[in-house]
Amino acid sequence: MRFGINTLDDIEVKDKTVLCRIDINQPVDRATGNLKDTTRIEACIPTLKELCEKGAKLVLMAHQGSDIEYKNFWTTEPHSKVLAKLLGREVKFIDDVCGPAARDAIRALKSGEILLLDNVRFVSEEQTLFETKLLLSHEDQAKTLLVRKLAPLGDVYVCDAFAASHRDQPSLCGFEQLLPSAMGRLFEEEFCVISGIMEKPERPCVFVLGGAKINDAFLMMTAVLGGGVADQVLTGGLVGEVLLWADGKDIGEPARAFIKKEGYEGLVETAKELLAKYRDKITMPADFAAVEGGKRTEFALGKIPAASLVLDIGTETAKQYQGIIRSAKTVFVNGPMGVFEEPATEAGTKMVWDALGDTAAYTVIGGGDSITATKKYGKTGDINYICTGGGALIRFLTGEELPVVKALRHGSKIKQKQP
């Protein structure tokens, strides 16, 4: 047991039906139905392999697609093929989640066999609107359709979906109210690595925060600076632009308009408060890049043309960040420095990732865009730890107890039935 939660070492799974929630949500090529990436699937293989080799009857639950718009949902059938290839064994699939066909398939499983159910978000109670509007307690989640139909067929519940552990949904928090529970190896590893950074990082400890989805980034900044975890925060993307705006610097009207359109203008006040308390620990970009006439053009802060939308940090800022990263002992990164998907605006992100690849510091990458950048620049083997979580990771770093962690602690107190 670690952190008050059972690990796979604490449960008996031989000849038991194990309901296992994993996070294998990956981008899908809708024209072919194939997955564009398999990072999260690869990450959960050790848990699934161990459970199978120990003789579990393994039932996998997973989601695919954005939890906001139904049109983004997709079947998990392609995932079963990838899982089978990676595991070197058959992974059965059924296009049902908790109906009669799914339940019959679960009952028919033999020890060592694996069944992947279809996308749990095809069940309405697994959607975010259900989560945010009804605000069900974990006890009430145990009464939802999914849990009522599947829990009686299971002996043990295992959660290996750290990347989804900030979600408060029945497949993640309901089963632990009824079944003996444990975290999988991936969940355990990510929990331990991130806890280590928060509790006792080697110093100097540097956080690099960027990207376009920045609400959680400001929550994280408040937590790691307020808690004394971060010695320095390097900022890029919209994070840096909002801070500069809060500091009275001119980032250009297009950037201000974009920040307003995305609903982030309210973060300017948060940024002002952070600068008032921690200015000496926050580093903001000193130059930027935009695209004019199809070519990259760089401007010093204060000299950005009125009509130009900044899309990357400039070379001088990137060089400064490289030096700080190479002198650090611990570096945590969430978010790119700009629009790295385009050749004209990738230089800032690439230079930062080059430094991450050759620094002697312990490096941790988190979030989907950061993982994509790591792969693009061939740094996967150079990063000490790549965390599958995005939102969950950020919420964890704010010091918030994640819903799934709370549920697993409850489920870890339930004793397994003796044969």
VOPA-11577 format. One record per residue (C-alpha): x, y, z; residue number from 1. Coordinates in steps of 0.25 Angstrom, whole numbers, always signed. Example, Ala and Ser with C-alpha at 12.3 -4.5 7.8 and 13.67 -1.06 7.14 Angstrom:
BEGIN
+-------+-------+-------+-----+
|    xx |    yy |    zz | num |
+-------+-------+-------+-----+
|   +49 |   -18 |   +31 |   1 |
|   +55 |    -4 |   +29 |   2 |
+-------+-------+-------+-----+
END
This chain:
BEGIN
+-------+-------+-------+-----+
|    xx |    yy |    zz | num |
+-------+-------+-------+-----+
|    +0 |    +0 |    +0 |   1 |
|    +5 |   +14 |    -4 |   2 |
|    -1 |   +27 |    +0 |   3 |
|   -13 |   +20 |    +6 |   4 |
|   -16 |   +12 |    -7 |   5 |
|   -14 |    -2 |   -10 |   6 |
|    -4 |    -6 |   -21 |   7 |
|    -5 |   -19 |   -29 |   8 |
|    +4 |   -25 |   -19 |   9 |
|    -8 |   -24 |    -9 |  10 |
|   -19 |   -31 |   -17 |  11 |
|   -21 |   -45 |   -21 |  12 |
|   -26 |   -46 |   -36 |  13 |
|   -24 |   -61 |   -39 |  14 |
|   -37 |   -66 |   -45 |  15 |
|   -43 |   -53 |   -41 |  16 |
|   -51 |   -43 |   -50 |  17 |
|   -44 |   -30 |   -50 |  18 |
|   -51 |   -17 |   -55 |  19 |
|   -39 |    -8 |   -59 |  20 |
|   -41 |    +6 |   -63 |  21 |
|   -30 |   +11 |   -72 |  22 |
|   -28 |   +24 |   -80 |  23 |
|   -24 |   +21 |   -95 |  24 |
|   -31 |   +33 |  -101 |  25 |
|   -23 |   +36 |  -113 |  26 |
|   -25 |   +45 |  -126 |  27 |
|   -32 |   +37 |  -137 |  28 |
|   -31 |   +38 |  -152 |  29 |
|   -46 |   +39 |  -155 |  30 |
|   -44 |   +36 |  -169 |  31 |
|   -37 |   +22 |  -166 |  32 |
|   -42 |   +20 |  -152 |  33 |
|   -27 |   +18 |  -148 |  34 |
|   -20 |   +24 |  -136 |  35 |
|   -10 |   +35 |  -139 |  36 |
|    -2 |   +32 |  -126 |  37 |
|    -1 |   +21 |  -116 |  38 |
|    +6 |   +27 |  -104 |  39 |
|    -4 |   +25 |   -94 |  40 |
|    -7 |   +11 |   -98 |  41 |
|    +8 |    +7 |   -97 |  42 |
|    +8 |   +13 |   -83 |  43 |
|    -3 |    +4 |   -78 |  44 |
|    +3 |    -9 |   -83 |  45 |
|   +11 |   -13 |   -71 |  46 |
|    -1 |   -13 |   -62 |  47 |
|   -10 |   -21 |   -72 |  48 |
|    +2 |   -31 |   -75 |  49 |
|    +4 |   -33 |   -60 |  50 |
|   -11 |   -35 |   -57 |  51 |
|   -12 |   -45 |   -69 |  52 |
|    +0 |   -53 |   -65 |  53 |
|    -6 |   -54 |   -50 |  54 |
|   -18 |   -60 |   -56 |  55 |
|   -28 |   -49 |   -56 |  56 |
|   -41 |   -49 |   -64 |  57 |
|   -38 |   -35 |   -69 |  58 |
|   -49 |   -25 |   -73 |  59 |
|   -44 |   -12 |   -78 |  60 |
|   -52 |    +1 |   -78 |  61 |
|   -48 |   +13 |   -85 |  62 |
|   -52 |   +26 |   -92 |  63 |
|   -49 |   +32 |  -106 |  64 |
|   -51 |   +46 |  -110 |  65 |
|   -54 |   +60 |  -103 |  66 |
|   -63 |   +60 |   -91 |  67 |
|   -70 |   +72 |   -95 |  68 |
|   -75 |   +70 |  -109 |  69 |
|   -82 |   +57 |  -113 |  70 |
|   -78 |   +58 |  -127 |  71 |
|   -64 |   +55 |  -123 |  72 |
|   -67 |   +42 |  -117 |  73 |
|   -61 |   +30 |  -124 |  74 |
|   -62 |   +15 |  -122 |  75 |
|   -50 |    +8 |  -115 |  76 |
|   -49 |    -3 |  -125 |  77 |
|   -36 |    +2 |  -131 |  78 |
|   -30 |    +2 |  -118 |  79 |
|   -33 |   -13 |  -116 |  80 |
|   -24 |   -16 |  -128 |  81 |
|   -13 |    -8 |  -123 |  82 |
|   -14 |   -14 |  -109 |  83 |
|   -13 |   -28 |  -115 |  84 |
|    -1 |   -25 |  -123 |  85 |
|    +6 |   -19 |  -111 |  86 |
|    +2 |   -30 |  -101 |  87 |
|    +5 |   -41 |  -111 |  88 |
|    -9 |   -47 |  -108 |  89 |
|   -23 |   -46 |  -112 |  90 |
|   -31 |   -34 |  -107 |  91 |
|   -46 |   -37 |  -109 |  92 |
|   -55 |   -25 |  -112 |  93 |
|   -70 |   -23 |  -111 |  94 |
|   -78 |   -11 |  -116 |  95 |
|   -86 |   -10 |  -103 |  96 |
|   -82 |    -4 |   -90 |  97 |
|   -92 |    -9 |   -79 |  98 |
|  -103 |   -16 |   -87 |  99 |
|  -107 |   -30 |   -87 | 100 |
|   -96 |   -33 |   -98 | 101 |
|   -85 |   -27 |   -90 | 102 |
|   -89 |   -34 |   -77 | 103 |
|   -90 |   -48 |   -84 | 104 |
|   -76 |   -46 |   -90 | 105 |
|   -71 |   -43 |   -76 | 106 |
|   -77 |   -55 |   -70 | 107 |
|   -71 |   -64 |   -82 | 108 |
|   -57 |   -59 |   -79 | 109 |
|   -46 |   -69 |   -75 | 110 |
|   -34 |   -66 |   -66 | 111 |
|   -23 |   -59 |   -74 | 112 |
|   -33 |   -53 |   -84 | 113 |
|   -36 |   -39 |   -87 | 114 |
|   -48 |   -32 |   -92 | 115 |
|   -49 |   -17 |   -96 | 116 |
|   -63 |   -11 |   -94 | 117 |
|   -67 |    +1 |  -104 | 118 |
|   -65 |   +15 |  -100 | 119 |
|   -71 |   +18 |   -86 | 120 |
|   -75 |   +32 |   -91 | 121 |
|   -86 |   +26 |   -99 | 122 |
|   -93 |   +25 |   -86 | 123 |
|   -98 |   +38 |   -83 | 124 |
|   -94 |   +38 |   -68 | 125 |
|   -80 |   +38 |   -72 | 126 |
|   -80 |   +51 |   -79 | 127 |
|   -75 |   +64 |   -73 | 128 |
|   -89 |   +71 |   -73 | 129 |
|   -94 |   +60 |   -65 | 130 |
|   -82 |   +61 |   -55 | 131 |
|   -83 |   +76 |   -54 | 132 |
|   -98 |   +78 |   -54 | 133 |
|  -102 |   +67 |   -44 | 134 |
|   -90 |   +67 |   -35 | 135 |
|   -92 |   +53 |   -30 | 136 |
|   -85 |   +48 |   -18 | 137 |
|   -77 |   +36 |   -19 | 138 |
|   -88 |   +28 |   -12 | 139 |
|   -98 |   +33 |   -22 | 140 |
|   -89 |   +29 |   -34 | 141 |
|   -89 |   +15 |   -28 | 142 |
|  -104 |   +15 |   -32 | 143 |
|  -102 |   +19 |   -46 | 144 |
|  -106 |   +10 |   -58 | 145 |
|   -91 |    +6 |   -61 | 146 |
|   -87 |    +2 |   -47 | 147 |
|  -100 |    -5 |   -44 | 148 |
|   -99 |   -13 |   -56 | 149 |
|   -84 |   -17 |   -56 | 150 |
|   -80 |   -17 |   -41 | 151 |
|   -87 |   -29 |   -38 | 152 |
|   -79 |   -37 |   -48 | 153 |
|   -66 |   -32 |   -43 | 154 |
|   -57 |   -37 |   -31 | 155 |
|   -47 |   -25 |   -31 | 156 |
|   -46 |   -11 |   -37 | 157 |
|   -33 |    -6 |   -42 | 158 |
|   -31 |    +8 |   -47 | 159 |
|   -19 |   +11 |   -56 | 160 |
|   -24 |   +24 |   -62 | 161 |
|   -16 |   +35 |   -55 | 162 |
|   -18 |   +44 |   -67 | 163 |
|   -33 |   +44 |   -64 | 164 |
|   -32 |   +44 |   -49 | 165 |
|   -37 |   +59 |   -48 | 166 |
|   -50 |   +54 |   -53 | 167 |
|   -62 |   +51 |   -44 | 168 |
|   -69 |   +40 |   -52 | 169 |
|   -75 |   +27 |   -49 | 170 |
|   -65 |   +18 |   -56 | 171 |
|   -54 |   +25 |   -48 | 172 |
|   -60 |   +28 |   -35 | 173 |
|   -73 |   +19 |   -33 | 174 |
|   -67 |    +5 |   -33 | 175 |
|   -58 |    +7 |   -21 | 176 |
|   -70 |    +9 |   -13 | 177 |
|   -74 |    -6 |   -15 | 178 |
|   -62 |   -13 |   -19 | 179 |
|   -48 |   -16 |   -13 | 180 |
|   -39 |    -6 |   -21 | 181 |
|   -25 |    -3 |   -25 | 182 |
|   -17 |    +6 |   -34 | 183 |
|    -9 |    +0 |   -45 | 184 |
|    +6 |    +1 |   -48 | 185 |
|    +5 |   +14 |   -57 | 186 |
|    -4 |   +21 |   -47 | 187 |
|    +6 |   +17 |   -35 | 188 |
|   +18 |   +22 |   -43 | 189 |
|   +12 |   +35 |   -47 | 190 |
|    +7 |   +38 |   -33 | 191 |
|   +21 |   +35 |   -27 | 192 |
|   +28 |   +43 |   -37 | 193 |
|   +20 |   +56 |   -36 | 194 |
|   +19 |   +54 |   -21 | 195 |
|   +34 |   +54 |   -21 | 196 |
|   +35 |   +67 |   -28 | 197 |
|   +25 |   +74 |   -19 | 198 |
|   +31 |   +69 |    -6 | 199 |
|   +46 |   +70 |    -8 | 200 |
|   +51 |   +74 |   -22 | 201 |
|   +66 |   +76 |   -24 | 202 |
|   +69 |   +90 |   -26 | 203 |
|   +68 |   +99 |   -33 | 204 |
|   +55 |   +94 |   -37 | 205 |
|   +50 |  +101 |   -50 | 206 |
|   +35 |  +100 |   -56 | 207 |
|   +33 |  +103 |   -70 | 208 |
|   +19 |  +107 |   -73 | 209 |
|   +13 |  +110 |   -87 | 210 |
|    +2 |  +106 |   -96 | 211 |
|   -12 |  +111 |  -100 | 212 |
|   -20 |  +105 |   -89 | 213 |
|   -16 |  +113 |   -77 | 214 |
|   -26 |  +113 |   -66 | 215 |
|   -19 |  +102 |   -59 | 216 |
|    -6 |  +107 |   -62 | 217 |
|    -9 |  +119 |   -53 | 218 |
|   -14 |  +110 |   -42 | 219 |
|    -1 |  +102 |   -43 | 220 |
|    +7 |  +115 |   -42 | 221 |
|    +0 |  +120 |   -30 | 222 |
|    +2 |  +106 |   -23 | 223 |
|   +17 |  +104 |   -27 | 224 |
|   +21 |  +118 |   -24 | 225 |
|   +13 |  +119 |   -11 | 226 |
|   +17 |  +106 |    -6 | 227 |
|   +32 |  +109 |    -9 | 228 |
|   +33 |   +97 |   -19 | 229 |
|   +38 |  +105 |   -31 | 230 |
|   +50 |  +114 |   -30 | 231 |
|   +47 |  +120 |   -44 | 232 |
|   +36 |  +119 |   -54 | 233 |
|   +39 |  +121 |   -68 | 234 |
|   +27 |  +125 |   -77 | 235 |
|   +23 |  +125 |   -91 | 236 |
|   +10 |  +123 |  -100 | 237 |
|    -2 |  +130 |   -94 | 238 |
|    +3 |  +129 |   -80 | 239 |
|   +15 |  +139 |   -83 | 240 |
|    +6 |  +148 |   -91 | 241 |
|    -5 |  +149 |   -80 | 242 |
|    +6 |  +152 |   -70 | 243 |
|   +12 |  +163 |   -79 | 244 |
|    -1 |  +169 |   -81 | 245 |
|    -3 |  +169 |   -65 | 246 |
|   +10 |  +176 |   -64 | 247 |
|    +6 |  +187 |   -73 | 248 |
|   +14 |  +183 |   -85 | 249 |
|    +9 |  +184 |  -100 | 250 |
|    +7 |  +170 |  -106 | 251 |
|    -1 |  +175 |  -118 | 252 |
|   -16 |  +177 |  -120 | 253 |
|   -17 |  +163 |  -127 | 254 |
|   -12 |  +156 |  -115 | 255 |
|   -21 |  +164 |  -105 | 256 |
|   -33 |  +161 |  -114 | 257 |
|   -29 |  +146 |  -115 | 258 |
|   -28 |  +145 |  -100 | 259 |
|   -42 |  +152 |   -98 | 260 |
|   -48 |  +143 |  -109 | 261 |
|   -43 |  +130 |  -101 | 262 |
|   -49 |  +135 |   -88 | 263 |
|   -35 |  +138 |   -81 | 264 |
|   -36 |  +153 |   -79 | 265 |
|   -40 |  +150 |   -64 | 266 |
|   -26 |  +143 |   -62 | 267 |
|   -20 |  +157 |   -64 | 268 |
|   -24 |  +160 |   -49 | 269 |
|   -18 |  +147 |   -44 | 270 |
|    -5 |  +150 |   -52 | 271 |
|    -4 |  +164 |   -45 | 272 |
|    -5 |  +157 |   -31 | 273 |
|    +5 |  +147 |   -35 | 274 |
|   +15 |  +157 |   -40 | 275 |
|   +13 |  +166 |   -27 | 276 |
|   +17 |  +154 |   -19 | 277 |
|   +27 |  +146 |   -27 | 278 |
|   +32 |  +155 |   -38 | 279 |
|   +47 |  +151 |   -35 | 280 |
|   +43 |  +136 |   -38 | 281 |
|   +35 |  +139 |   -51 | 282 |
|   +42 |  +140 |   -64 | 283 |
|   +34 |  +146 |   -76 | 284 |
|   +38 |  +147 |   -90 | 285 |
|   +46 |  +158 |   -95 | 286 |
|   +44 |  +156 |  -110 | 287 |
|   +34 |  +149 |  -119 | 288 |
|   +32 |  +144 |  -132 | 289 |
|   +21 |  +146 |  -142 | 290 |
|   +18 |  +142 |  -157 | 291 |
|   +18 |  +153 |  -167 | 292 |
|   +18 |  +150 |  -182 | 293 |
|   +19 |  +135 |  -179 | 294 |
|   +32 |  +137 |  -172 | 295 |
|   +36 |  +137 |  -157 | 296 |
|   +39 |  +151 |  -152 | 297 |
|   +44 |  +154 |  -138 | 298 |
|   +41 |  +167 |  -129 | 299 |
|   +46 |  +172 |  -116 | 300 |
|   +36 |  +174 |  -105 | 301 |
|   +30 |  +188 |  -107 | 302 |
|   +33 |  +187 |  -122 | 303 |
|   +22 |  +178 |  -127 | 304 |
|   +15 |  +183 |  -139 | 305 |
|    +0 |  +187 |  -136 | 306 |
|    -5 |  +177 |  -146 | 307 |
|    +4 |  +165 |  -142 | 308 |
|    -1 |  +153 |  -134 | 309 |
|   +11 |  +147 |  -126 | 310 |
|   +12 |  +132 |  -128 | 311 |
|   +25 |  +128 |  -122 | 312 |
|   +35 |  +133 |  -112 | 313 |
|   +47 |  +140 |  -119 | 314 |
|   +62 |  +135 |  -120 | 315 |
|   +68 |  +143 |  -109 | 316 |
|   +57 |  +138 |   -99 | 317 |
|   +59 |  +124 |  -103 | 318 |
|   +74 |  +125 |  -101 | 319 |
|   +72 |  +131 |   -87 | 320 |
|   +62 |  +119 |   -84 | 321 |
|   +72 |  +109 |   -89 | 322 |
|   +83 |  +114 |   -79 | 323 |
|   +73 |  +114 |   -67 | 324 |
|   +69 |   +99 |   -71 | 325 |
|   +83 |   +95 |   -73 | 326 |
|   +87 |  +100 |   -59 | 327 |
|   +75 |   +94 |   -52 | 328 |
|   +74 |   +81 |   -44 | 329 |
|   +59 |   +79 |   -46 | 330 |
|   +51 |   +83 |   -58 | 331 |
|   +36 |   +82 |   -60 | 332 |
|   +30 |   +85 |   -73 | 333 |
|   +15 |   +87 |   -77 | 334 |
|   +12 |   +94 |   -90 | 335 |
|   +20 |   +98 |  -102 | 336 |
|   +26 |  +112 |  -104 | 337 |
|   +17 |  +115 |  -117 | 338 |
|   +10 |  +109 |  -129 | 339 |
|   +21 |   +98 |  -130 | 340 |
|   +13 |   +91 |  -140 | 341 |
|   +17 |  +101 |  -151 | 342 |
|   +31 |  +102 |  -156 | 343 |
|   +31 |  +117 |  -155 | 344 |
|   +27 |  +117 |  -141 | 345 |
|   +34 |  +105 |  -135 | 346 |
|   +48 |  +111 |  -132 | 347 |
|   +45 |  +115 |  -117 | 348 |
|   +39 |  +102 |  -113 | 349 |
|   +50 |   +94 |  -121 | 350 |
|   +61 |  +102 |  -114 | 351 |
|   +55 |   +99 |  -100 | 352 |
|   +53 |   +84 |  -103 | 353 |
|   +68 |   +84 |  -108 | 354 |
|   +72 |   +89 |   -94 | 355 |
|   +63 |   +79 |   -87 | 356 |
|   +70 |   +68 |   -95 | 357 |
|   +84 |   +71 |   -91 | 358 |
|   +82 |   +77 |   -77 | 359 |
|   +87 |   +69 |   -65 | 360 |
|   +74 |   +72 |   -57 | 361 |
|   +63 |   +62 |   -54 | 362 |
|   +53 |   +66 |   -65 | 363 |
|   +38 |   +63 |   -65 | 364 |
|   +28 |   +66 |   -76 | 365 |
|   +13 |   +66 |   -75 | 366 |
|    +1 |   +69 |   -84 | 367 |
|    -2 |   +65 |   -98 | 368 |
|    +4 |   +76 |  -106 | 369 |
|   +17 |   +75 |   -98 | 370 |
|   +18 |   +60 |  -101 | 371 |
|   +15 |   +63 |  -115 | 372 |
|   +27 |   +73 |  -115 | 373 |
|   +36 |   +63 |  -108 | 374 |
|   +33 |   +53 |  -119 | 375 |
|   +34 |   +63 |  -131 | 376 |
|   +48 |   +67 |  -126 | 377 |
|   +53 |   +53 |  -123 | 378 |
|   +55 |   +55 |  -108 | 379 |
|   +46 |   +44 |  -103 | 380 |
|   +59 |   +36 |   -98 | 381 |
|   +65 |   +48 |   -92 | 382 |
|   +54 |   +52 |   -83 | 383 |
|   +54 |   +45 |   -69 | 384 |
|   +39 |   +44 |   -68 | 385 |
|   +27 |   +47 |   -77 | 386 |
|   +14 |   +47 |   -70 | 387 |
|    +2 |   +43 |   -78 | 388 |
|    -7 |   +53 |   -70 | 389 |
|   -10 |   +67 |   -74 | 390 |
|   -22 |   +73 |   -66 | 391 |
|   -20 |   +62 |   -55 | 392 |
|    -5 |   +66 |   -54 | 393 |
|    -8 |   +81 |   -53 | 394 |
|   -19 |   +79 |   -42 | 395 |
|   -10 |   +69 |   -34 | 396 |
|    +1 |   +80 |   -34 | 397 |
|    -8 |   +90 |   -29 | 398 |
|    -9 |   +82 |   -16 | 399 |
|   -24 |   +78 |   -19 | 400 |
|   -28 |   +63 |   -15 | 401 |
|   -32 |   +57 |   -28 | 402 |
|   -46 |   +50 |   -28 | 403 |
|   -40 |   +37 |   -32 | 404 |
|   -29 |   +37 |   -21 | 405 |
|   -40 |   +39 |   -11 | 406 |
|   -49 |   +28 |   -17 | 407 |
|   -37 |   +18 |   -17 | 408 |
|   -34 |   +21 |    -3 | 409 |
|   -48 |   +17 |    +1 | 410 |
|   -48 |    +5 |    -8 | 411 |
|   -34 |    +0 |    -2 | 412 |
|   -41 |    -1 |   +11 | 413 |
|   -51 |   -12 |    +6 | 414 |
|   -46 |   -26 |    +8 | 415 |
|   -46 |   -36 |    -3 | 416 |
|   -55 |   -48 |    -1 | 417 |
|   -47 |   -61 |    +3 | 418 |
|   -49 |   -73 |    -5 | 419 |
+-------+-------+-------+-----+
END
